[in-house]
């Protein structure tokens, strides 16, 4: 199922992340795509807060992955610096997925073939200075928020 949501500021983007969190039980991964500053990290921040994390949520640009303690552990990836799918396997992508953590990956276009069938695909487009359009493609049997 495809759903489009519009947010008008960072607070609304985080709230959308919270709504996604409430529908995340059937998800292994959330694949995020969008330009720099589109709101990928803000969406993950809302997701983490809604799942009970008090950890600081920042883009894992240089670390590649940040882990957040929550009701369900969240592994937040930034694939921007990875040269492709082989590099994602090398950092243990399959182990993260198998752990039961919710894996949210920014710049998912680096290795779309490595995401499992129970992935929520989120395409973000800047439509104004703070306005964003989110196209959510939910896997069968999960969502919408």
C-alpha positions in Angstrom: 0.0 0.0 0.0 1.3 3.5 -0.9 0.5 6.5 1.3 1.5 10.1 0.9 2.0 12.3 4.0 2.9 16.0 4.0 4.7 17.8 6.9 5.3 21.5 7.3 8.1 21.6 9.8 10.5 19.4 11.7 8.1 18.8 14.6 5.5 17.4 12.2 8.2 15.2 10.6 9.1 13.8 14.0 5.4 13.2 14.7 5.1 11.2 11.4 8.1 9.1 12.6 6.0 8.5 15.8 3.0 7.3 13.8 5.3 5.0 11.8 6.7 3.6 15.1 3.2 2.6 16.2 2.8 0.5 13.0 6.3 -0.9 13.0 5.7 -4.3 14.6 5.7 -6.1 11.3 8.8 -4.3 9.9 12.4 -5.3 9.9 13.6 -2.2 8.1 12.8 1.3 7.0 14.5 2.4 3.8 14.8 6.2 3.6 15.7 8.2 0.6 15.8 12.0 0.0 18.2 14.8 -0.6 20.4 16.3 2.1 18.2 18.1 4.7 15.0 16.3 3.5 14.2 15.1 7.0 15.5 11.5 7.2 17.1 11.9 10.6 14.1 13.9 12.0 11.9 11.0 11.0 14.1 8.5 12.8 14.2 10.8 15.8 10.4 10.7 16.0 10.5 6.9 15.5 13.0 6.5 18.4 11.1 8.8 20.7 7.8 7.0 20.1 9.5 3.7 20.9 10.7 5.1 24.2 14.3 6.0 23.4 15.9 8.9 25.4 19.1 8.5 23.4 20.4 11.5 21.2 19.4 10.7 17.6 21.9 12.1 15.1 22.8 11.2 11.6 25.4 8.4 11.6 27.2 9.9 8.7 30.7 9.0 9.9 29.9 6.1 12.3 27.8 4.4 9.6 25.4 3.0 12.3 24.1 4.4 15.6 22.2 2.2 18.0 19.4 3.5 20.2 18.0 1.8 23.3 14.2 1.6 23.1 11.4 -0.9 23.7 12.7 -2.3 20.5 16.4 -1.5 19.6 16.8 0.8 16.7 19.8 0.6 14.4 20.1 3.8 12.4 22.3 3.5 9.3 23.7 6.1 6.9 24.7 4.4 3.7 25.9 7.5 1.9 29.6 6.7 2.3 29.3 3.0 1.4 30.4 2.0 -2.1 27.7 -0.6 -2.4 26.0 -3.7 -1.0 29.2 -5.6 -0.3 30.3 -2.9 2.2 26.9 -3.2 3.9 27.4 -7.0 4.3 30.9 -6.3 5.7 29.5 -4.2 8.6 27.1 -7.0 9.5 23.8 -5.9 7.9 22.4 -9.4 8.1 23.3 -9.7 11.8 21.5 -6.4 12.6 18.4 -7.6 10.7 18.5 -11.0 12.4 18.8 -9.4 15.9 15.2 -8.2 15.8 16.2 -4.6 15.9 14.4 -2.1 13.7 16.9 -1.0 11.0 16.3 2.5 9.6 18.7 3.2 6.8 19.3 6.7 5.2 20.5 6.7 1.6 18.9 3.2 1.0 19.5 3.6 -2.7 23.1 2.4 -2.2 21.9 -1.2 -1.8 18.2 -1.5 -2.3 18.5 -5.2 -3.1 19.6 -6.0 0.4 16.4 -4.9 2.1 14.0 -7.7 3.2 10.4 -7.9 2.0 9.1 -6.5 5.3 10.7 -3.1 4.6 8.8 0.2 4.7 10.2 2.4 1.8 10.1 6.1 2.5 10.8 8.6 -0.3 11.1 12.2 0.9 10.9 15.3 -1.3 11.5 18.8 -0.2 8.5 20.8 -1.5 9.2 24.0 0.3 11.6 25.6 2.7 10.3 23.4 5.5 7.5 21.4 3.7 8.2 17.8 2.9 6.2 15.2 1.0 6.7 11.6 2.2 5.7 8.7 0.0 5.5 5.6 2.1 5.3 2.2 0.5 4.2 -0.3 3.1 4.9 -4.0 2.8 1.9 -6.3 2.6 0.1 -6.7 5.9 1.7 -3.6 7.6 0.6 0.1 7.9 -0.6 2.6 7.0 0.1 5.0 9.8 
